[in-house]
Amino acid sequence: MRALRVILLCAAASWVVSCGASPSRAPSSVTASRAFTTLREDARMQLAPIAPPPRPENALAAERIALGRKLFFETAGSVDAKTSCETCHHPEVYGADRAARTVGVLDRVHMHNAPTVFNAAGQFIQHWRGDRESVEDQAKKSLTGPVSAGNKTFAEAMDRLAKAGYEPSFRTAFPESHDALNETNFAVAVGAFVRTLVTPSRFDRFLQGEDAALSDKELRGLDTFLTVGCADCHNGPGVGGGRFARFGVREAYWEATNSKEHDEGRFAFTHVESDRYVFKVSSLRNVAETAPYFHDGSVATLREAIDVMARVQLGLRLTEPQVSDLGAFLESLTGSRPSNFAPPEVVQP
């Protein structure tokens, strides 16, 4: 039966790509020699199973995760007492936001689309421009971010949390700290919680040896993903999130996305010319659930996003079957929402 499935898979995968690919990058079809195990081996080389969420090593670690969960959904630390991490990263939309650009504290609009926090801790850096080193760094700096919490100083943010009754929880989670309620411990706690938000999917089961985890259509999509060059940037366990890349290798990205503004990417942070239009490569984990797409939320559907990426990054015009199969593969990267990604009980003063 498996051999028959491979033959059917191969026979169904004789696509044609029109225009743009260089001879060294010409996509190959699945052939009779590219069997089940070969495709899996190639995927393992360029991608990888995602690591399971970490388990608390001890009771203290569990306390910090629990505190971080409370803080993630807490609005008391913001200047309007209405805004929290959850404002930009909603449970019902896979830790992302359906708005092209998130509206944060005091109704201020963020310059970028909010990426999902799921699997964020496994990425090499945070933010589209890479101006946050880790999930802990992101949590700490969000306290004084003009769109996130809006505080002028860390002390102002800590005072708000103290008035909301958080001092006992911080002392329990950080018993070694003389003054436990501080921005560093805030960052450690929120980071500990975010690090639990890991979403293994059917694709991981395929990489680990479960043949039936992916359908024939998803396998064809995986083969196309590897052969046309998507995995050159979207690689590793996150299927992205591991490097920077210029958005618009073959043509200006805004010509394909119809973006109203020409965001200069990492250049605005580093002022290095080679960083112009360079962004962090997005993780494609849960991408089917996190529309709209790109740094400015300029593209509404996954199908359109696939077309844009093939066009501006690879110089390819994909066929309709290829786009459909790629979309099916990307849907196989959707995992279950972590059960702990929901508001806990309200902290009482």
C-alpha positions in Angstrom: 0.0 0.0 0.0 2.8 2.4 0.8 4.5 1.8 -2.5 1.2 2.4 -4.3 0.8 5.7 -2.4 4.2 6.8 -3.4 3.5 6.0 -7.1 0.3 7.9 -7.0 2.0 10.8 -5.3 4.7 10.9 -7.9 2.3 10.6 -10.8 0.2 13.5 -9.5 3.1 15.9 -9.1 4.3 16.7 -12.6 3.8 20.5 -12.4 5.2 23.3 -14.5 6.5 26.6 -13.1 6.4 29.5 -15.5 8.9 32.4 -15.6 11.6 33.6 -13.3 13.6 30.6 -11.9 17.3 30.5 -12.6 18.7 27.2 -14.0 20.4 26.5 -10.7 17.1 26.9 -8.9 14.7 25.3 -11.3 12.1 23.4 -9.3 12.0 19.6 -9.6 9.0 17.4 -9.5 8.5 14.4 -7.2 9.9 11.4 -9.2 9.7 7.7 -8.7 13.2 7.9 -7.0 12.0 10.5 -4.5 10.2 8.1 -2.2 8.6 8.6 1.1 11.7 8.2 3.1 13.8 10.4 0.8 11.3 13.2 1.2 11.3 12.8 5.0 15.1 12.8 5.1 15.3 15.9 3.0 12.8 17.6 5.2 14.7 16.6 8.3 17.9 18.1 6.9 16.3 21.5 6.1 13.6 21.6 8.7 13.3 19.8 12.1 10.7 18.7 14.6 9.9 21.4 17.1 11.0 20.7 20.7 8.2 20.0 23.2 7.3 22.7 25.7 9.6 22.8 28.7 8.4 21.3 32.0 9.0 23.2 35.2 12.1 21.9 36.8 10.9 22.6 40.3 8.1 24.3 42.3 9.8 27.7 41.9 9.9 27.4 38.1 6.2 26.6 38.2 5.5 29.6 40.3 7.3 31.9 37.8 5.3 30.4 34.9 2.0 30.9 36.8 3.0 34.5 37.6 4.0 35.1 34.0 0.6 33.8 32.8 -1.2 36.3 35.1 1.0 39.2 34.0 0.5 38.3 30.3 -3.2 39.0 30.7 -2.9 41.8 33.3 -4.0 45.3 32.2 -3.1 47.1 35.4 0.5 47.7 34.4 -0.5 49.9 31.4 -1.2 53.7 31.5 -4.8 53.2 30.5 -5.4 50.1 32.7 -6.9 48.5 29.6 -3.9 47.1 27.7 -2.0 43.9 28.3 0.2 41.5 26.3 -3.1 39.8 25.2 -4.2 43.0 23.5 -1.8 42.1 20.7 -1.7 38.4 21.1 -5.2 36.9 21.4 -5.9 33.3 22.4 -8.7 32.9 19.9 -6.5 33.8 16.9 -3.4 31.7 17.7 -1.6 34.3 19.7 -1.7 36.9 17.0 -4.1 39.7 16.0 -6.5 39.9 13.0 -5.8 43.6 12.6 -3.2 44.6 9.9 -1.6 46.7 12.6 -2.5 46.3 16.3 -4.2 49.0 18.3 -2.5 49.3 21.6 -2.5 51.5 24.7 -4.5 54.7 24.4 -5.7 53.6 21.0 -2.2 54.1 19.5 -1.5 52.1 16.3 1.6 49.9 16.1 3.8 50.3 13.0 3.9 46.5 12.4 1.5 43.5 12.3 1.6 41.5 15.6 3.2 38.1 15.0 2.1 35.1 17.1 3.7 34.5 20.4 3.4 30.7 19.8 6.9 29.2 19.4 8.4 32.7 19.6 10.9 31.7 22.3 12.5 29.3 19.8 13.3 32.1 17.3 16.8 33.7 17.2 15.5 37.2 17.9 12.2 39.1 18.4 10.3 41.7 16.4 10.3 42.2 12.7 13.4 44.4 12.8 15.2 42.3 15.4 15.3 45.0 18.0 14.4 42.7 20.9 16.9 40.0 21.9 14.6 37.5 23.5 11.1 37.0 24.8 12.3 38.3 28.1 13.8 41.4 26.5 10.5 41.9 24.7 8.5 41.6 27.9 10.7 44.1 29.8 10.7 46.7 27.1 7.0 46.4 26.5 6.5 48.1 29.9 7.8 51.4 28.5 6.8 50.8 24.8 4.7 53.8 23.6 2.2 51.4 22.0 2.3 48.4 24.4 2.0 49.6 28.0 2.9 53.3 27.6 4.8 53.9 30.9 7.5 56.5 31.0 9.7 54.5 33.3 9.9 50.9 34.7 9.3 52.3 38.2 6.0 53.7 37.0 5.0 50.3 35.7 6.0 48.5 38.9 4.1 51.0 41.0 1.0 50.2 39.0 1.5 46.4 39.5 2.2 46.9 43.2 -1.1 48.8 43.6 -2.8 45.9 41.8 -1.6 43.6 44.6 1.2 41.8 42.8 4.0 42.1 45.5 3.1 38.8 47.3 3.2 36.9 44.0 6.5 38.3 43.0 8.0 37.5 46.5 6.8 33.9 46.1 8.2 33.5 42.6 11.5 35.3 43.4 12.3 34.6 47.1 16.0 35.4 46.6 15.2 39.0 45.5 15.2 41.7 48.2 12.9 43.8 46.2 11.1 41.2 44.1 8.7 43.3 42.2 10.9 44.7 39.5 11.1 44.9 35.8 13.8 42.2 35.5 11.7 39.7 37.4 8.6 40.8 35.4 10.5 39.8 32.2 11.7 36.5 33.6 8.2 35.5 34.7 6.5 36.5 31.4 9.3 34.9 29.4 8.9 31.7 31.4 5.2 31.6 30.5 5.8 32.4 26.8 8.3 29.6 26.6 5.6 27.1 27.3 3.6 28.2 24.3 4.9 25.6 21.9 2.6 24.0 19.3 3.8 20.7 17.7 1.8 19.7 14.7 1.1 16.8 12.3 4.2 17.8 10.4 6.3 16.9 13.4 4.7 13.5 13.6 5.7 13.0 9.9 9.3 14.0 10.6 9.3 11.6 13.5 8.3 8.7 11.3 4.5 8.6 11.1 3.8 8.0 7.4 0.0 8.7 7.6 0.5 12.1 9.4 0.4 14.0 6.0 -1.9 13.6 3.1 -0.7 13.1 -0.5 -1.6 16.8 -1.2 0.4 17.9 1.8 3.4 15.8 0.8 3.3 17.3 -2.7 3.3 20.7 -1.0 6.2 19.8 1.2 8.2 18.6 -1.8 7.5 21.9 -3.6 8.4 23.9 -0.5 11.8 22.2 -0.5 12.6 22.2 -4.2 11.6 25.7 -5.2 13.7 27.3 -2.4 11.2 28.2 0.3 13.3 26.3 2.9 16.4 28.4 2.0 15.0 31.0 4.5 12.1 29.2 6.2 14.1 26.5 7.8 14.8 24.9 11.1 12.3 23.8 13.8 10.3 27.0 13.4 10.2 26.7 9.6 11.6 30.2 9.8 12.4 32.6 12.6 16.1 31.8 12.4 17.7 34.6 10.3 17.2 38.0 8.6 16.5 38.3 4.9 15.7 41.1 2.5 12.0 41.3 1.6 12.0 41.8 -2.2 14.9 40.0 -3.7 13.6 39.9 -7.3 11.4 43.0 -7.1 10.2 45.7 -4.7 7.9 44.0 -2.2 5.4 46.8 -2.2 4.7 46.3 -5.9 3.4 42.8 -5.0 1.7 43.6 -1.7 0.3 47.0 -2.6 1.7 48.3 0.7 0.9 52.0 1.2 4.2 52.6 3.0 7.7 51.5 2.1 8.9 50.2 5.5 12.8 50.1 5.4 12.9 47.2 7.8 16.0 46.7 10.0 17.7 49.7 8.5 15.5 52.0 10.6 17.0 50.3 13.7 20.7 49.8 12.6 21.1 52.6 10.0 23.3 50.2 8.1 22.6 50.4 4.3 22.7 46.6 3.8 19.8 46.3 6.3 17.4 48.3 4.1 14.2 46.3 3.6 15.6 43.5 5.7 13.3 41.8 8.2 13.3 38.8 10.4 12.1 35.7 8.4 8.8 34.8 9.9 8.2 31.4 11.4 5.5 29.6 9.4 4.3 27.6 12.3 0.5 28.1 12.5 0.7 30.5 9.5 -2.7 29.3 8.3 -4.3 30.7 11.4 -2.5 34.0 11.7 -3.7 36.2 8.8 -3.1 39.0 7.7 0.4 38.6 6.5 3.8 40.3 6.4 5.2 43.1 8.6 2.4 45.5 7.6 -0.5 43.1 7.4 -0.9 44.1 3.8 -1.9 40.6 2.4 -5.2 39.1 3.6 -5.0 35.5 2.5 -2.5 32.7 2.7 -2.9 31.9 -1.0 -2.0 35.5 -1.9 0.9 35.4 0.5 2.3 32.3 -1.2 2.0 34.1 -4.6 3.8 37.2 -3.2 6.7 35.2 -1.7 7.3 33.2 -4.8 7.2 36.3 -6.9 9.4 38.8 -4.9 11.8 36.3 -3.3 12.2 33.6 -5.9 11.1 35.2 -9.2 8.6 32.4 -9.7 5.0 32.3 -11.0 3.6 29.2 -9.4 0.8 27.2 -11.0 -2.6 26.9 -9.3 -1.9 23.2 -8.2 1.4 24.3 -6.7 -0.1 27.1 -4.7 -2.9 24.8 -3.5 -0.5 22.1 -2.5 1.8 24.6 -0.7 -1.2 25.9 1.2 -2.1 22.4 2.3 1.4 21.8 3.5 1.4 25.0 5.5 -1.8 24.0 7.1 -0.1 20.9 8.4 2.1 23.2 10.5 -0.9 24.2 12.6 -0.7 22.8 16.1 -3.2 22.8 19.0 -3.5 25.9 21.0 -1.8 25.5 24.4 -4.4 24.8 27.0 -2.7 27.3 29.4 -3.0 30.2 26.9 -6.1 31.7 28.6 -6.7 34.3 31.4 -6.1 32.9 34.9 -8.1 33.9 37.9 -7.9 37.6 38.7 -5.2 38.5 41.2 -6.8 40.0 44.3 -5.1 43.0 46.0 
